[in-house]
Amino acid sequence: MKVNYQQLPKWILHPVFMGLVVTSAMACISVTKSAIGKEVVSLDAPKPIAPDQVGYRSSLGFGFGYSLNSFVIEEKISHPRNKLNYPLGTVDIWTNQHAQQILSGEYAGGTEYPANVRISVYRNIRKLPLQKWVQQSNQFVATREFKPAKIAGQNGIKFKSSGLYENEHVIFSHPKDSRIIVMTLSKTGSGNDDASYQTVYQQIVDSFSLIN
């Protein structure tokens, strides 16, 4: 997943980033190395948010649950001229360590951002079938292993892609309009980081729901 943000316009931050943004909510997860290498399982309908989780509601029309204290959420809304190949908005989920590194400028100057979890929303203006939409998009490279999937009660597909990172995706169409929602887990092969993001990705998939 290639990310080229020059700035991070909307952050939900852990208290460790004091003085930056206080209007925030956070995500935390307990991570075990056993999570490495497991594919995320998409579900027919979202599970209730667990007692140790809080709910995140995106202005992009969806929500999900996550635990407190280890992850940072960044939401970005865009207005692309080419709505076929570029997202209307994204929600990125970062570990606290990666978020702090980004804010400190460690990835400034065009350096690729870390692999993470991202939820993207696109317009399917031509109402293409999901797999065809993926294959004609310039956002995915070396796509493969397309399989049926369900998430938030909607029929979709899951697939993998390669590029800067190895990626797993779950994608489905919004039932009320032409929007397509893509959930992506990117991996670098680094055990601790991959395990962290694998765990939070599964948690988000389990609780993902549409809110409008």
C-alpha angles and dihedrals in degrees: 000000000000116000122184105172115154092197139012106235103184122029135178102201142195113239089253086081092066116177095024108083127342100181090085149130127196145208129221135178138179108238130206128183089235088077092070115110098008117129117232114251116222118215138216093237135004120270118234113269108266120244091251093053136080127211125248117205116198124206084227090076107264141085141199141179130246140162125257137261111023110063137058125211124213120188122192128184119200137180105213120190090216102053092176098071106020128065125253086216144341139212114205123194115205134179113247090250094054092044092052091048091051093048092048090057098250090136097041122124098046099305111152115257120240122272110266145144118292136180114200131187121207138173117246093203095169092044092234121178109266098252092047090048090053094048094051093046121097090215096081129058129195094001119193147148098051111189136168115263140171128215131169087001093301130119113242144137137256125211144156133240137184135214130106085352137015108257139198118198138190115193135180141161122252107247095224104047145001096286121126120204119207123190114196134189113192123196134196100187091254106134102216097041094044091049092050095050094040090057097047090044091056090047091052093047091050094054102030115133140166115244103186 
